[in-house]
């Protein structure tokens, strides 16, 4: 049974990189009929917050990345970690180290000065025939893992290929702090072991942790998962992704009017590809997904491409769903949905012209909130010779069948009768009725606004014009 996991640290929001890791882990489990687990690594007590946990859960829920088990919290598993540490101490795979932080730092400074790699020198490591110092009174020790001194750690990374690290590059890792709390690398190992994780899919910033974790797993007699280290995401300028590149909370994309399926589609294409396919459903993604197709090079985040993909999804989305999603944006813009056309009809008219729900609301608000045109705007677009034609048009609008085609035919007839060009009448008509200079097709716009409102606005605005 394939078992993957996503294990975020709740020291902030769920960001783009974390969401992509979750997506790849989720898709691999779904592809193989396996289990996807959510695990919250909350042992960093100084930085972990309940608000960050909630933000992660909200982000996963909004994206639709459903998990089969969890969320599990490391802080609730402390007894298990301490149990395993006790077993390792008893078996000789771990030992107490009484070197203070100051001693370790001095040790590393001396090594740097000598041109050596800074590392713990093993002074408290028990060896046959070695006499250890007397433990200093009143000093609480850390627990260190007894890393092998020779040989190497090698694994076939499912993204990067064969990776091999000599054990001489690794010192004895601290697995428990002086207060007894276990460290990150140790908790991860016990969690992956207990949860029978078969594939660890994570960012390649964890590559250096992997040989240490493999050695601990071997010491525990545990089976090893396969590892897949996914290259990081960079900004379009090649720099590490930051807020200025769009590395904001996943939930910010909800607030900015993106559809979750569009964001997932874009994240899937960040470092993975299936031919030239750009827009695809999550069902297609799961069917096509494989770790071998993940690029070994960093991906570059392109906000314009994300916007384009979101636009493609808006064009084909269900109108009723879009109406429901757009409503909060419209209310924020001051729209009165009780006085206006069915929002789903407005969505149908506008959705191919916009890239986000926020833009959709901005375009739709004219149907639910009248923007009184300024005198300057009216003067700019309404010429004296167009006034009689607009008066005639207003009178005709009062009696015709209120359908788009009839509105268009009536407008064309009045334009022909007046001898003016269409823009000379259509533009001031648009301004007087909507207060805007840009709307969808004027006949479609007027149809949705409704006869009574259109006639009332025209009469009110034309009455203001001096005879």
The 8 nearest C-alpha neighbors of each residue, nearest first, counted from 0:
[[1, 33, 2, 34, 32, 197, 31, 195],
 [0, 2, 33, 197, 28, 34, 3, 31],
 [3, 1, 34, 196, 197, 33, 35, 0],
 [4, 2, 35, 198, 196, 24, 28, 36],
 [5, 3, 36, 35, 37, 6, 24, 199],
 [4, 6, 37, 21, 38, 36, 7, 24],
 [5, 7, 38, 39, 37, 40, 4, 8],
 [8, 6, 39, 40, 9, 5, 38, 17],
 [7, 9, 40, 10, 41, 39, 6, 47],
 [10, 8, 51, 47, 52, 11, 41, 7],
 [9, 11, 47, 46, 8, 51, 48, 12],
 [12, 10, 51, 9, 13, 47, 8, 48],
 [11, 13, 248, 51, 54, 14, 55, 10],
 [14, 12, 55, 248, 249, 17, 58, 18],
 [15, 13, 248, 17, 249, 16, 247, 12],
 [14, 16, 18, 17, 246, 19, 249, 13],
 [17, 15, 19, 18, 14, 20, 232, 231],
 [16, 18, 20, 14, 19, 15, 13, 21],
 [17, 19, 21, 15, 20, 16, 22, 14],
 [18, 20, 22, 16, 21, 17, 266, 23],
 [21, 19, 17, 23, 22, 18, 201, 24],
 [20, 22, 18, 24, 19, 5, 23, 25],
 [23, 21, 19, 25, 20, 24, 26, 18],
 [22, 24, 26, 20, 25, 21, 27, 19],
 [25, 23, 21, 27, 22, 26, 3, 200],
 [26, 24, 22, 28, 23, 27, 35, 21],
 [25, 27, 29, 23, 285, 28, 24, 30],
 [28, 26, 30, 24, 29, 25, 23, 31],
 [27, 29, 33, 25, 31, 26, 30, 34],
 [28, 30, 26, 32, 31, 27, 33, 25],
 [31, 29, 27, 285, 28, 32, 26, 286],
 [32, 30, 33, 28, 29, 27, 1, 0],
 [33, 31, 29, 30, 28, 34, 1, 0],
 [32, 34, 28, 1, 31, 2, 0, 29],
 [33, 35, 2, 28, 67, 1, 3, 36],
 [34, 36, 3, 66, 67, 4, 25, 28],
 [37, 35, 4, 68, 66, 67, 69, 3],
 [38, 36, 70, 69, 5, 4, 6, 66],
 [37, 39, 6, 71, 70, 72, 5, 40],
 [38, 40, 72, 6, 7, 41, 71, 8],
 [41, 39, 8, 73, 42, 7, 6, 72],
 [40, 42, 43, 39, 8, 47, 73, 9],
 [41, 43, 44, 74, 40, 73, 183, 47],
 [44, 42, 41, 45, 47, 46, 40, 10],
 [45, 43, 47, 42, 46, 41, 48, 74],
 [44, 46, 43, 47, 48, 42, 10, 41],
 [47, 45, 10, 44, 43, 48, 9, 11],
 [48, 46, 10, 9, 44, 43, 41, 45],
 [47, 49, 51, 50, 9, 10, 46, 52],
 [50, 48, 52, 51, 53, 47, 9, 54],
 [51, 49, 53, 48, 52, 54, 9, 11],
 [52, 50, 54, 9, 11, 48, 53, 49],
 [51, 53, 49, 9, 55, 50, 54, 56],
 [52, 54, 56, 50, 51, 55, 57, 49],
 [55, 53, 51, 57, 52, 56, 12, 58],
 [56, 54, 13, 58, 52, 53, 57, 12],
 [55, 57, 53, 59, 58, 54, 60, 52],
 [58, 56, 60, 54, 55, 59, 53, 61],
 [57, 59, 55, 61, 60, 56, 250, 249],
 [60, 58, 56, 62, 64, 57, 61, 63],
 [59, 61, 63, 57, 58, 62, 56, 64],
 [62, 60, 58, 63, 59, 57, 259, 64],
 [61, 63, 259, 59, 60, 64, 58, 260],
 [62, 64, 60, 61, 65, 59, 259, 260],
 [65, 63, 59, 62, 60, 66, 25, 22],
 [64, 66, 63, 67, 60, 59, 25, 35],
 [67, 65, 35, 36, 68, 37, 64, 69],
 [66, 68, 35, 36, 34, 65, 69, 37],
 [69, 67, 36, 66, 70, 37, 35, 34],
 [70, 68, 71, 37, 36, 38, 67, 66],
 [69, 71, 37, 38, 68, 72, 39, 36],
 [70, 72, 38, 69, 39, 37, 73, 68],
 [73, 71, 39, 74, 75, 38, 40, 70],
 [72, 74, 76, 75, 40, 41, 42, 39],
 [75, 73, 76, 72, 77, 42, 41, 40],
 [74, 76, 73, 72, 77, 71, 78, 79],
 [77, 75, 73, 74, 79, 78, 80, 72],
 [78, 76, 80, 79, 74, 75, 81, 73],
 [77, 79, 81, 76, 80, 82, 75, 83],
 [78, 80, 82, 77, 76, 81, 83, 189],
 [81, 79, 77, 83, 82, 78, 84, 76],
 [80, 82, 84, 78, 83, 79, 85, 77],
 [81, 83, 79, 85, 80, 84, 78, 86],
 [84, 82, 86, 80, 85, 81, 87, 79],
 [85, 83, 81, 87, 86, 82, 88, 80],
 [86, 84, 88, 82, 83, 87, 81, 89],
 [87, 85, 83, 89, 84, 88, 90, 82],
 [88, 86, 92, 90, 84, 93, 89, 85],
 [89, 87, 93, 85, 91, 86, 90, 94],
 [88, 90, 86, 87, 91, 85, 92, 93],
 [91, 89, 87, 88, 92, 86, 93, 85],
 [92, 90, 88, 93, 89, 87, 94, 145],
 [91, 93, 87, 145, 90, 88, 144, 218],
 [94, 92, 144, 88, 145, 87, 91, 143],
 [93, 95, 143, 142, 88, 96, 144, 124],
 [96, 94, 142, 140, 141, 143, 97, 123],
 [95, 97, 140, 123, 141, 98, 142, 94],
 [96, 98, 140, 99, 95, 134, 141, 138],
 [99, 97, 96, 102, 103, 100, 140, 123],
 [98, 100, 102, 101, 97, 103, 140, 138],
 [99, 101, 103, 102, 104, 98, 105, 97],
 [100, 102, 104, 99, 103, 105, 98, 106],
 [103, 101, 99, 105, 104, 100, 98, 106],
 [102, 104, 106, 100, 101, 105, 107, 99],
 [103, 105, 107, 101, 106, 102, 100, 108],
 [106, 104, 108, 102, 107, 103, 101, 109],
 [105, 107, 103, 104, 109, 108, 102, 110],
 [108, 106, 117, 110, 104, 109, 105, 118],
 [109, 107, 105, 111, 110, 106, 104, 112],
 [110, 108, 112, 106, 107, 111, 105, 113],
 [109, 111, 115, 107, 113, 112, 108, 117],
 [110, 112, 114, 108, 115, 113, 109, 117],
 [111, 113, 109, 110, 114, 108, 115, 107],
 [114, 112, 110, 111, 115, 109, 108, 116],
 [113, 115, 111, 112, 110, 116, 109, 117],
 [116, 114, 110, 111, 113, 117, 112, 109],
 [115, 117, 118, 111, 110, 114, 107, 168],
 [118, 116, 107, 110, 111, 115, 119, 108],
 [119, 117, 170, 107, 120, 116, 110, 106],
 [118, 120, 121, 170, 103, 171, 117, 106],
 [119, 121, 122, 118, 170, 106, 171, 123],
 [122, 120, 124, 123, 119, 171, 170, 125],
 [121, 123, 124, 120, 131, 119, 96, 98],
 [124, 122, 96, 121, 125, 131, 97, 95],
 [123, 125, 121, 122, 126, 94, 145, 96],
 [126, 124, 123, 129, 127, 131, 94, 130],
 [125, 127, 129, 128, 124, 130, 131, 123],
 [128, 126, 129, 125, 130, 124, 131, 91],
 [127, 129, 126, 130, 125, 131, 124, 132],
 [130, 128, 126, 127, 131, 125, 124, 123],
 [129, 131, 128, 132, 125, 126, 127, 133],
 [130, 132, 129, 123, 133, 125, 122, 124],
 [133, 131, 134, 130, 123, 135, 122, 97],
 [132, 134, 135, 131, 136, 130, 97, 123],
 [135, 133, 132, 136, 97, 138, 131, 96],
 [136, 134, 138, 133, 137, 97, 132, 139],
 [135, 137, 138, 134, 139, 133, 97, 140],
 [136, 138, 135, 139, 134, 140, 97, 177],
 [139, 137, 136, 135, 140, 97, 134, 99],
 [138, 140, 177, 137, 141, 97, 178, 136],
 [141, 139, 97, 177, 96, 95, 138, 142],
 [140, 142, 177, 176, 96, 175, 95, 143],
 [143, 141, 95, 175, 94, 174, 173, 96],
 [144, 142, 173, 172, 174, 93, 94, 171],
 [145, 143, 93, 172, 171, 146, 92, 174],
 [144, 146, 93, 92, 171, 143, 147, 94],
 [145, 147, 171, 144, 148, 170, 214, 169],
 [148, 146, 149, 166, 145, 150, 214, 167],
 [149, 147, 166, 167, 146, 150, 169, 170],
 [150, 148, 166, 147, 167, 151, 165, 146],
 [151, 149, 166, 165, 148, 152, 147, 167],
 [150, 152, 165, 166, 164, 153, 163, 149],
 [151, 153, 164, 163, 210, 165, 166, 154],
 [154, 152, 163, 162, 164, 151, 161, 155],
 [153, 155, 162, 161, 156, 163, 152, 226],
 [156, 154, 161, 160, 157, 162, 153, 226],
 [155, 157, 160, 159, 227, 226, 158, 161],
 [158, 156, 227, 160, 159, 226, 155, 290],
 [159, 157, 227, 156, 160, 228, 291, 290],
 [158, 160, 156, 295, 157, 161, 228, 227],
 [161, 159, 156, 155, 158, 157, 162, 154],
 [160, 162, 155, 154, 156, 163, 159, 153],
 [161, 163, 153, 154, 155, 160, 156, 164],
 [162, 164, 153, 152, 154, 151, 161, 165],
 [165, 163, 152, 151, 153, 166, 162, 210],
 [164, 166, 151, 167, 168, 150, 152, 163],
 [167, 165, 151, 168, 169, 149, 150, 148],
 [166, 168, 165, 169, 148, 149, 170, 151],
 [169, 167, 166, 165, 170, 164, 116, 118],
 [170, 168, 166, 167, 171, 146, 211, 165],
 [169, 171, 119, 118, 172, 146, 168, 167],
 [172, 170, 146, 144, 145, 143, 173, 119],
 [171, 173, 143, 144, 170, 174, 146, 145],
 [174, 172, 143, 142, 175, 144, 141, 171],
 [173, 175, 182, 143, 185, 181, 142, 172],
 [176, 174, 181, 142, 180, 179, 182, 141],
 [175, 177, 141, 179, 178, 180, 181, 142],
 [176, 178, 141, 140, 139, 179, 175, 180],
 [179, 177, 176, 180, 139, 175, 141, 140],
 [178, 180, 176, 177, 175, 181, 141, 81],
 [181, 179, 175, 176, 178, 182, 177, 77],
 [180, 182, 175, 174, 176, 179, 186, 185],
 [183, 181, 174, 185, 175, 184, 186, 180],
 [182, 184, 186, 185, 187, 181, 42, 174],
 [185, 183, 187, 186, 182, 188, 212, 208],
 [184, 186, 188, 187, 183, 174, 182, 189],
 [187, 185, 183, 189, 188, 184, 190, 182],
 [188, 186, 190, 184, 185, 189, 191, 183],
 [187, 189, 185, 191, 186, 190, 212, 192],
 [188, 190, 192, 186, 191, 187, 193, 185],
 [191, 189, 187, 193, 192, 188, 194, 186],
 [190, 192, 196, 194, 188, 189, 193, 195],
 [193, 191, 189, 195, 190, 194, 188, 221],
 [192, 194, 190, 195, 191, 189, 196, 188],
 [193, 195, 191, 196, 192, 190, 2, 189],
 [196, 194, 192, 193, 191, 197, 2, 224],
 [195, 197, 2, 191, 194, 3, 198, 224],
 [196, 198, 224, 2, 1, 225, 195, 3],
 [199, 197, 225, 224, 3, 226, 196, 200],
 [198, 200, 226, 227, 225, 201, 3, 224],
 [201, 199, 227, 24, 228, 198, 226, 20],
 [200, 202, 228, 20, 229, 199, 227, 203],
 [203, 201, 229, 228, 204, 205, 230, 231],
 [202, 204, 228, 205, 229, 206, 230, 201],
 [203, 205, 202, 206, 207, 231, 228, 230],
 [206, 204, 203, 208, 207, 202, 209, 201],
 [207, 205, 203, 209, 208, 204, 228, 210],
 [206, 208, 205, 209, 210, 204, 211, 203],
 [209, 207, 205, 206, 211, 210, 212, 184],
 [208, 210, 212, 206, 211, 207, 213, 205],
 [211, 209, 213, 212, 152, 208, 214, 207],
 [212, 210, 214, 209, 213, 208, 215, 169],
 [211, 213, 209, 215, 210, 214, 188, 216],
 [214, 212, 210, 216, 215, 211, 209, 217],
 [213, 215, 217, 211, 212, 216, 218, 210],
 [216, 214, 218, 212, 217, 213, 219, 211],
 [217, 215, 213, 219, 221, 218, 214, 212],
 [218, 216, 220, 214, 219, 215, 221, 213],
 [217, 219, 215, 216, 220, 214, 92, 221],
 [220, 218, 216, 217, 221, 215, 87, 92],
 [219, 221, 217, 218, 216, 222, 215, 223],
 [222, 220, 216, 219, 217, 223, 192, 218],
 [223, 221, 224, 220, 216, 217, 192, 195],
 [222, 224, 221, 225, 216, 213, 197, 217],
 [225, 223, 197, 198, 196, 226, 199, 222],
 [224, 226, 198, 197, 199, 223, 227, 156],
 [225, 227, 199, 156, 198, 200, 157, 224],
 [228, 226, 157, 200, 158, 156, 199, 229],
 [227, 229, 203, 201, 202, 200, 158, 226],
 [228, 230, 202, 203, 201, 227, 231, 158],
 [231, 229, 297, 203, 296, 202, 295, 228],
 [230, 232, 297, 202, 229, 233, 203, 298],
 [231, 233, 298, 297, 299, 240, 300, 16],
 [234, 232, 240, 299, 239, 237, 238, 298],
 [233, 235, 240, 300, 236, 237, 299, 238],
 [234, 236, 299, 237, 300, 301, 233, 244],
 [237, 235, 234, 238, 233, 299, 239, 244],
 [238, 236, 234, 233, 235, 239, 299, 240],
 [237, 239, 234, 236, 233, 240, 235, 241],
 [240, 238, 233, 234, 241, 237, 232, 231],
 [239, 241, 233, 234, 244, 246, 238, 232],
 [242, 240, 246, 244, 243, 239, 245, 234],
 [243, 241, 246, 245, 244, 247, 240, 248],
 [242, 244, 241, 245, 246, 240, 247, 234],
 [245, 243, 242, 241, 234, 246, 240, 300],
 [246, 244, 242, 247, 243, 241, 302, 240],
 [247, 245, 242, 241, 244, 15, 240, 14],
 [246, 248, 245, 242, 14, 249, 251, 15],
 [249, 247, 14, 250, 251, 12, 13, 246],
 [248, 250, 251, 14, 252, 13, 58, 247],
 [249, 251, 253, 248, 252, 58, 254, 57],
 [252, 250, 254, 248, 253, 249, 255, 247],
 [251, 253, 255, 250, 254, 257, 249, 256],
 [252, 254, 250, 251, 256, 255, 257, 258],
 [255, 253, 251, 252, 256, 250, 257, 357],
 [256, 254, 252, 253, 257, 251, 357, 355],
 [255, 257, 356, 355, 357, 253, 254, 252],
 [258, 256, 252, 253, 355, 255, 309, 259],
 [257, 259, 261, 260, 309, 262, 256, 253],
 [260, 258, 62, 262, 261, 263, 257, 61],
 [259, 261, 263, 262, 258, 264, 62, 281],
 [262, 260, 309, 264, 258, 259, 263, 308],
 [261, 263, 265, 259, 264, 260, 266, 258],
 [264, 262, 266, 260, 265, 261, 267, 259],
 [265, 263, 261, 267, 262, 266, 260, 268],
 [264, 266, 262, 268, 267, 263, 305, 261],
 [267, 265, 263, 269, 268, 264, 19, 262],
 [266, 268, 264, 265, 269, 263, 271, 19],
 [267, 269, 271, 265, 266, 272, 270, 264],
 [270, 268, 266, 298, 267, 271, 265, 299],
 [269, 271, 298, 294, 293, 268, 272, 297],
 [272, 270, 293, 268, 269, 292, 294, 267],
 [273, 271, 268, 274, 292, 270, 293, 275],
 [274, 272, 276, 275, 287, 271, 292, 288],
 [273, 275, 276, 272, 277, 271, 292, 287],
 [274, 276, 273, 277, 272, 278, 268, 271],
 [275, 277, 274, 273, 278, 279, 272, 268],
 [278, 276, 275, 279, 268, 264, 308, 265],
 [279, 277, 276, 264, 308, 280, 311, 265],
 [280, 278, 283, 277, 281, 264, 284, 276],
 [281, 279, 283, 282, 284, 278, 264, 260],
 [280, 282, 284, 283, 285, 279, 264, 260],
 [281, 283, 285, 280, 284, 286, 279, 287],
 [284, 282, 286, 280, 281, 285, 279, 287],
 [283, 285, 281, 287, 286, 282, 288, 280],
 [286, 284, 288, 26, 282, 30, 283, 287],
 [285, 287, 283, 284, 288, 30, 282, 281],
 [288, 286, 284, 285, 283, 289, 273, 30],
 [289, 287, 285, 284, 286, 290, 26, 27],
 [288, 290, 291, 292, 287, 27, 293, 30],
 [289, 291, 292, 293, 158, 157, 288, 227],
 [290, 292, 289, 293, 158, 157, 294, 288],
 [293, 291, 290, 271, 289, 294, 272, 273],
 [294, 292, 271, 290, 291, 270, 158, 295],
 [293, 295, 270, 296, 271, 292, 158, 297],
 [294, 296, 159, 230, 293, 158, 297, 229],
 [295, 297, 294, 230, 298, 270, 231, 293],
 [298, 296, 230, 231, 232, 233, 299, 295],
 [297, 299, 232, 270, 269, 233, 296, 300],
 [300, 298, 233, 235, 234, 232, 301, 297],
 [299, 301, 234, 235, 233, 302, 232, 298],
 [300, 302, 304, 303, 235, 299, 305, 234],
 [303, 301, 305, 304, 306, 300, 245, 244],
 [304, 302, 306, 305, 301, 307, 308, 300],
 [305, 303, 307, 306, 301, 302, 308, 265],
 [304, 306, 302, 308, 303, 307, 265, 309],
 [307, 305, 303, 309, 304, 308, 354, 302],
 [308, 306, 304, 310, 309, 305, 303, 311],
 [307, 309, 311, 305, 310, 306, 261, 304],
 [308, 310, 261, 306, 312, 307, 311, 354],
 [309, 311, 354, 307, 313, 308, 312, 306],
 [312, 310, 308, 314, 309, 313, 307, 315],
 [311, 313, 309, 310, 314, 315, 316, 261],
 [314, 312, 310, 316, 315, 311, 350, 309],
 [315, 313, 351, 311, 312, 350, 316, 310],
 [314, 316, 312, 313, 317, 311, 350, 318],
 [317, 315, 313, 314, 312, 318, 321, 320],
 [316, 318, 320, 319, 321, 315, 313, 322],
 [319, 317, 321, 343, 320, 322, 346, 347],
 [318, 320, 322, 343, 321, 317, 323, 342],
 [321, 319, 323, 317, 322, 318, 324, 316],
 [322, 320, 324, 318, 323, 319, 325, 317],
 [321, 323, 319, 325, 343, 320, 324, 342],
 [324, 322, 320, 326, 321, 325, 319, 327],
 [323, 325, 321, 322, 326, 320, 327, 356],
 [326, 324, 322, 328, 323, 327, 356, 321],
 [325, 327, 329, 323, 328, 324, 322, 330],
 [328, 326, 330, 329, 325, 331, 324, 323],
 [327, 329, 331, 325, 326, 330, 360, 357],
 [330, 328, 332, 326, 360, 334, 331, 327],
 [329, 331, 333, 334, 327, 332, 328, 326],
 [330, 332, 328, 329, 333, 327, 334, 326],
 [333, 331, 329, 330, 334, 328, 364, 361],
 [334, 332, 330, 331, 329, 335, 368, 364],
 [333, 335, 367, 330, 368, 329, 364, 332],
 [336, 334, 367, 337, 338, 368, 333, 330],
 [335, 337, 338, 339, 367, 334, 342, 330],
 [338, 336, 335, 339, 367, 340, 334, 341],
 [339, 337, 336, 335, 367, 340, 366, 368],
 [338, 340, 367, 336, 366, 337, 448, 341],
 [341, 339, 447, 342, 448, 366, 344, 338],
 [340, 342, 343, 344, 339, 345, 336, 447],
 [341, 343, 345, 344, 322, 340, 346, 336],
 [342, 344, 346, 318, 322, 319, 345, 341],
 [345, 343, 347, 342, 346, 341, 348, 340],
 [344, 346, 342, 348, 347, 343, 349, 363],
 [347, 345, 343, 349, 348, 344, 350, 318],
 [346, 348, 344, 345, 349, 350, 318, 343],
 [347, 349, 345, 346, 350, 344, 439, 351],
 [350, 348, 346, 352, 347, 351, 345, 359],
 [349, 351, 352, 346, 314, 353, 347, 313],
 [350, 352, 314, 349, 353, 313, 310, 348],
 [351, 353, 350, 349, 354, 359, 314, 348],
 [354, 352, 350, 358, 351, 359, 355, 310],
 [353, 355, 310, 306, 309, 358, 307, 356],
 [356, 354, 256, 358, 357, 257, 353, 359],
 [355, 357, 256, 359, 358, 325, 360, 257],
 [356, 358, 256, 360, 355, 359, 328, 361],
 [359, 357, 361, 355, 356, 360, 353, 362],
 [358, 360, 356, 362, 357, 361, 353, 363],
 [359, 361, 363, 329, 357, 362, 358, 328],
 [362, 360, 358, 359, 364, 363, 357, 329],
 [361, 363, 359, 360, 364, 358, 365, 349],
 [364, 362, 360, 365, 361, 366, 359, 345],
 [363, 365, 367, 366, 361, 334, 362, 368],
 [366, 364, 368, 367, 363, 369, 433, 362],
 [367, 365, 364, 363, 448, 339, 368, 340],
 [368, 366, 334, 335, 364, 339, 365, 336],
 [369, 367, 334, 365, 364, 366, 370, 335],
 [370, 368, 365, 371, 433, 367, 434, 366],
 [369, 371, 434, 372, 433, 368, 365, 435],
 [370, 372, 434, 369, 373, 433, 431, 432],
 [373, 371, 434, 370, 376, 431, 430, 374],
 [372, 374, 376, 375, 377, 371, 434, 378],
 [373, 375, 377, 376, 378, 372, 379, 371],
 [374, 376, 378, 373, 377, 379, 372, 380],
 [375, 377, 379, 373, 378, 374, 372, 380],
 [376, 378, 374, 379, 380, 375, 381, 373],
 [379, 377, 375, 376, 381, 380, 374, 382],
 [378, 380, 376, 377, 375, 381, 382, 374],
 [381, 379, 427, 377, 378, 382, 376, 426],
 [382, 380, 427, 378, 377, 379, 385, 383],
 [381, 383, 385, 384, 380, 386, 378, 423],
 [384, 382, 385, 386, 381, 387, 378, 464],
 [383, 385, 382, 386, 387, 388, 419, 381],
 [386, 384, 388, 382, 383, 387, 424, 389],
 [385, 387, 389, 388, 383, 384, 390, 382],
 [388, 386, 390, 389, 385, 391, 384, 383],
 [387, 389, 391, 385, 390, 386, 392, 417],
 [388, 390, 392, 386, 391, 387, 393, 385],
 [391, 389, 387, 393, 392, 388, 386, 394],
 [392, 390, 388, 394, 393, 389, 395, 387],
 [391, 393, 389, 395, 390, 394, 396, 388],
 [392, 394, 390, 396, 391, 395, 454, 389],
 [395, 393, 391, 397, 392, 396, 390, 398],
 [396, 394, 392, 397, 393, 398, 391, 399],
 [397, 395, 393, 394, 398, 399, 392, 454],
 [396, 398, 395, 394, 399, 393, 454, 450],
 [397, 399, 396, 395, 400, 394, 401, 450],
 [400, 398, 396, 401, 397, 395, 405, 406],
 [399, 401, 402, 405, 398, 406, 396, 397],
 [402, 400, 399, 446, 450, 406, 405, 403],
 [403, 401, 405, 404, 400, 406, 446, 399],
 [402, 404, 406, 442, 405, 443, 446, 407],
 [403, 405, 407, 406, 402, 408, 442, 401],
 [406, 404, 408, 402, 407, 403, 409, 400],
 [407, 405, 403, 409, 404, 408, 442, 402],
 [406, 408, 404, 410, 405, 409, 442, 403],
 [409, 407, 405, 411, 410, 406, 412, 404],
 [410, 408, 412, 406, 411, 407, 405, 413],
 [411, 409, 407, 413, 408, 412, 406, 414],
 [410, 412, 414, 408, 409, 413, 415, 407],
 [413, 411, 409, 415, 414, 410, 416, 408],
 [412, 414, 416, 410, 415, 411, 417, 409],
 [415, 413, 411, 417, 412, 416, 419, 421],
 [414, 416, 412, 418, 413, 417, 411, 419],
 [415, 417, 413, 414, 418, 412, 419, 388],
 [418, 416, 414, 419, 415, 413, 388, 385],
 [417, 419, 415, 416, 414, 420, 413, 421],
 [420, 418, 417, 414, 423, 421, 415, 424],
 [419, 421, 423, 422, 414, 418, 424, 415],
 [420, 422, 423, 424, 425, 414, 419, 411],
 [423, 421, 425, 424, 426, 420, 427, 419],
 [424, 422, 421, 420, 425, 426, 419, 385],
 [423, 425, 422, 421, 426, 427, 385, 428],
 [426, 424, 422, 428, 427, 421, 423, 429],
 [425, 427, 429, 428, 422, 424, 423, 430],
 [428, 426, 430, 381, 380, 429, 424, 425],
 [429, 427, 425, 431, 426, 430, 424, 432],
 [428, 430, 426, 427, 432, 431, 433, 425],
 [429, 431, 434, 427, 435, 433, 428, 432],
 [432, 430, 428, 429, 434, 433, 427, 457],
 [431, 433, 429, 430, 456, 453, 434, 428],
 [434, 432, 435, 430, 429, 431, 365, 370],
 [433, 435, 372, 430, 370, 371, 431, 432],
 [436, 434, 430, 433, 437, 429, 438, 372],
 [435, 437, 430, 429, 438, 426, 434, 433],
 [438, 436, 435, 439, 429, 430, 426, 440],
 [439, 437, 440, 436, 441, 435, 444, 362],
 [438, 440, 441, 444, 437, 443, 349, 348],
 [439, 441, 443, 442, 444, 438, 445, 437],
 [442, 440, 444, 443, 445, 439, 429, 438],
 [441, 443, 445, 403, 444, 407, 440, 406],
 [444, 442, 446, 440, 441, 445, 403, 447],
 [445, 443, 441, 442, 447, 446, 440, 439],
 [444, 446, 448, 442, 447, 443, 441, 449],
 [445, 447, 443, 449, 444, 448, 403, 402],
 [448, 446, 449, 444, 445, 340, 443, 345],
 [447, 449, 445, 446, 366, 444, 340, 452],
 [450, 448, 447, 446, 452, 451, 453, 445],
 [449, 451, 453, 452, 454, 401, 448, 396],
 [452, 450, 454, 453, 449, 455, 397, 448],
 [451, 453, 455, 450, 454, 449, 456, 448],
 [454, 452, 450, 456, 455, 451, 432, 449],
 [455, 453, 457, 451, 456, 452, 393, 450],
 [454, 456, 452, 458, 453, 457, 451, 459],
 [457, 455, 459, 453, 458, 454, 432, 452],
 [458, 456, 454, 460, 459, 455, 461, 431],
 [457, 459, 461, 455, 456, 460, 462, 454],
 [460, 458, 456, 462, 457, 461, 455, 463],
 [459, 461, 457, 463, 462, 458, 456, 431],
 [462, 460, 458, 463, 464, 459, 457, 390],
 [463, 461, 459, 460, 464, 458, 465, 457],
 [464, 462, 461, 460, 465, 459, 458, 466],
 [463, 465, 461, 462, 466, 460, 386, 459],
 [466, 464, 463, 462, 461, 383, 386, 460],
 [465, 464, 462, 463, 461, 383, 386, 387]]
